[in-house]
Amino acid sequence: MQIEVFRVSRKSSVLPVAVVLAGLALAGCEHPDGMALIAASATAAARTTPQPDAGPTAEPTTATTTPDTTPATPAATTSAPAPATTTTTAAPRTEPAKAPQTRAVPPAPASTTPTRTEVESAEARVVELTNGERAAHGCPALAADDRLATAARAHSADMAANNYFDHVSQDGRSFVDRVKAAGYPAPGAENIAAGQRTAEAVVKGWMDSPGHRANILNCKLKALGVGMARGGSYGIYWTQNFGW
């Protein structure tokens, strides 16, 4: 695990101060318990069982005829018998029973609240824990700032992708350059770390380091952005960018 600190005051030019705590060699050594750099995730697929069609069925209806068996009455005035007549009466027609009509219920609208990713949740947790430490030491909370977060995420992603660990980017830019390029006009300080698997672990590591602790507990700082990225030799990289 490595952590570094960098901060700048309003009155002076950028002064890098590098602090490397309990650095893990990039190869050829065992990691301390609880600091493994490989994380695995699993997803479970939900099984759905199709339901049989339980729709109602209707019995068929049949029309019937009934012959009239009343004997014919001979005519009184003629010698020839009257012709027999047969009447056919149809039973009342019955319509098939109609299934009760049901009104379709429209589906509930999908939630418009975006779901946080694992990375976004970890970054938000670092902001929360940092403000918890500040509150415990009498400092006001830092406002989460998207511009500072953009700079922090970009630096963590760059370190992970290019497998280095430094406040200075490989193109020579300092954190002041990166923060200003993201649109924040008053960069204040930067903390970085690598190898810690949780927000709790990285904040504890920073608080256990005098230089990083000084940045977190600087009551004059106003805003904070956090970036986390996976990759590189350490597996995970963290950046805190503070603003005046």
C-alpha positions in Angstrom: 0.0 0.0 0.0 1.3 3.4 -0.9 0.0 6.8 -0.1 1.3 10.2 -1.1 0.3 13.8 -0.1 0.6 17.0 -2.0 -0.8 20.4 -1.1 -0.4 24.0 -2.0 -1.2 27.2 -0.1 -2.6 30.3 -1.6 0.5 32.3 -0.9 3.2 30.1 -2.3 3.9 28.2 -5.5 3.3 24.5 -5.6 5.5 22.6 -3.1 5.5 18.9 -3.6 5.9 16.9 -0.4 6.0 13.2 -1.0 5.4 10.8 1.8 5.5 7.0 1.2 4.1 4.9 4.0 4.8 1.2 4.2 5.2 0.8 0.5 4.4 -2.5 -1.1 6.9 -3.7 -3.6 5.3 -4.1 -7.0 6.5 -7.7 -7.3 8.2 -10.4 -5.3 6.8 -9.8 -1.9 3.8 -11.0 0.1 1.0 -8.5 0.9 0.0 -8.1 4.5 -3.2 -9.8 5.6 -6.3 -8.0 4.4 -4.5 -6.0 1.7 -4.8 -8.5 -1.2 -5.0 -6.5 -4.4 -7.4 -8.8 -6.3 -11.1 -8.4 -5.9 -13.7 -10.7 -7.4 -17.4 -10.2 -7.9 -20.2 -12.6 -8.7 -23.6 -12.2 -10.1 -26.5 -14.5 -9.7 -29.1 -14.9 -12.5 -32.7 -15.1 -11.2 -34.6 -18.2 -12.4 -38.1 -17.6 -13.6 -40.6 -20.5 -14.0 -43.3 -20.0 -16.7 -46.9 -20.3 -15.3 -49.5 -22.5 -17.1 -52.3 -20.7 -18.9 -55.1 -20.6 -16.4 -57.6 -18.9 -18.7 -61.3 -19.8 -18.2 -63.1 -22.1 -20.7 -66.9 -22.1 -21.6 -69.1 -25.1 -22.2 -70.8 -25.2 -25.6 -74.6 -24.6 -25.8 -77.0 -26.6 -28.1 -80.4 -25.6 -29.5 -83.1 -28.4 -29.3 -86.5 -29.0 -31.1 -89.6 -30.5 -29.6 -92.2 -32.2 -31.8 -95.9 -31.5 -31.1 -97.6 -34.8 -30.4 -101.2 -33.4 -30.1 -103.4 -35.6 -32.2 -105.1 -34.0 -35.2 -108.8 -33.2 -34.9 -110.9 -34.4 -37.9 -112.9 -31.8 -39.7 -116.6 -32.0 -38.8 -117.9 -31.1 -42.2 -115.9 -33.2 -44.5 -115.3 -36.9 -44.7 -111.7 -36.6 -45.5 -109.4 -36.3 -42.5 -107.6 -33.0 -42.0 -103.9 -33.2 -42.6 -101.8 -33.5 -39.5 -99.6 -30.5 -38.7 -96.4 -30.4 -36.7 -95.0 -27.4 -35.1 -91.4 -27.0 -34.2 -90.5 -24.8 -31.3 -86.9 -23.8 -30.8 -85.6 -23.6 -27.3 -84.6 -20.0 -26.4 -81.1 -19.3 -27.7 -78.6 -18.9 -25.1 -75.5 -16.9 -25.7 -72.1 -18.2 -24.6 -71.2 -16.8 -21.2 -68.9 -13.9 -21.6 -65.8 -13.6 -19.5 -65.9 -10.6 -17.1 -64.1 -7.7 -18.6 -61.1 -6.4 -16.7 -59.4 -3.1 -17.1 -55.8 -3.2 -18.0 -53.6 -1.6 -15.3 -50.7 0.4 -16.7 -47.3 -0.6 -15.4 -45.8 1.5 -12.7 -43.4 4.1 -14.1 -39.8 3.2 -13.8 -37.8 4.9 -11.1 -35.9 8.0 -12.3 -33.4 7.8 -9.5 -30.1 6.7 -10.9 -28.4 3.7 -9.2 -24.8 4.3 -8.0 -22.1 2.1 -9.3 -19.7 0.4 -6.9 -17.0 3.0 -7.7 -19.4 5.9 -7.2 -20.5 4.5 -3.9 -16.9 4.1 -2.7 -16.1 7.7 -3.7 -19.1 9.0 -1.9 -18.2 7.0 1.2 -14.7 8.6 1.2 -16.3 12.0 1.2 -18.6 11.0 4.0 -15.8 9.6 6.1 -13.5 12.6 5.5 -16.2 14.9 6.7 -16.8 12.7 9.7 -13.1 13.1 10.6 -13.4 16.9 10.1 -16.5 17.1 12.3 -14.8 15.2 15.0 -12.0 17.8 15.0 -14.1 20.9 14.8 -13.8 21.6 11.0 -16.7 22.4 8.8 -17.8 19.8 6.2 -16.3 19.9 2.7 -18.7 20.4 -0.1 -18.6 17.6 -2.8 -17.6 19.3 -6.0 -18.0 17.7 -9.5 -15.0 19.5 -10.9 -12.7 18.3 -8.2 -14.1 14.8 -8.6 -13.5 14.9 -12.4 -9.9 15.8 -11.8 -9.5 13.1 -9.1 -11.1 10.4 -11.2 -9.0 11.2 -14.2 -5.8 11.0 -12.2 -6.7 7.7 -10.5 -7.6 6.3 -13.9 -4.4 7.5 -15.4 -2.3 5.9 -12.7 -4.2 2.6 -13.0 -4.0 2.5 -16.8 -0.3 3.5 -17.0 0.8 1.7 -13.8 2.5 4.5 -11.9 2.0 6.2 -8.6 2.8 9.9 -8.3 1.3 13.3 -7.9 2.9 14.4 -11.2 1.2 12.9 -14.3 3.4 11.3 -16.9 2.8 14.3 -19.1 4.3 16.5 -16.4 1.2 18.1 -15.0 0.8 18.7 -11.3 -2.5 18.4 -9.4 -2.9 22.2 -9.7 -2.8 21.9 -13.5 -5.3 19.0 -13.5 -7.7 20.7 -11.1 -7.7 24.0 -13.1 -8.2 22.1 -16.3 -11.3 20.5 -14.8 -12.7 24.0 -14.2 -12.0 24.5 -10.5 -10.2 27.9 -10.0 -8.6 27.4 -6.6 -6.8 24.1 -6.1 -5.9 23.4 -2.4 -4.3 20.0 -1.9 -4.2 16.4 -3.1 -4.0 13.0 -1.3 -3.4 9.8 -3.3 -3.2 6.2 -2.2 -3.0 2.7 -3.8 -3.9 -0.8 -2.7 -6.6 -0.2 -0.1 -9.7 -2.1 -1.0 -12.3 -0.1 0.9 -13.1 3.6 1.6 -12.7 2.9 5.3 -9.2 1.5 4.8 -8.0 4.4 2.6 -9.3 7.1 4.9 -7.7 5.4 7.9 -4.4 5.2 6.0 -4.5 8.9 5.3 -5.4 9.7 8.9 -2.5 7.7 10.1 -0.1 9.8 8.0 0.8 13.3 9.3 0.8 14.9 5.9 -2.4 13.4 4.6 -4.1 14.0 8.0 -3.1 17.7 7.8 -4.9 18.0 4.4 -8.0 16.3 5.7 -8.1 18.4 8.9 -7.3 21.7 7.2 -10.4 23.7 8.3 -9.7 26.4 5.7 -10.4 24.0 2.8 -13.9 24.3 1.3 -14.5 21.5 -1.2 -13.5 17.9 -2.1 -13.6 15.6 -5.0 -12.7 11.9 -4.8 -11.7 9.5 -7.6 -11.2 5.7 -7.5 -10.0 3.4 -10.3 -9.1 -0.2 -10.7 -6.0 -1.6 -12.5 -2.2 -1.4 -12.4 0.1 -3.2 -10.0 -1.7 -2.2 -6.9 -5.2 -3.1 -8.2 -6.9 0.1 -7.0 -5.9 3.7 -6.9 -7.5 6.6 -4.9 -7.2 10.4 -5.3 -8.6 13.2 -3.1 -8.5 16.7 -4.6 -9.3 19.6 -2.2 -10.2 23.2 -3.1 -10.0 26.5 -1.3 
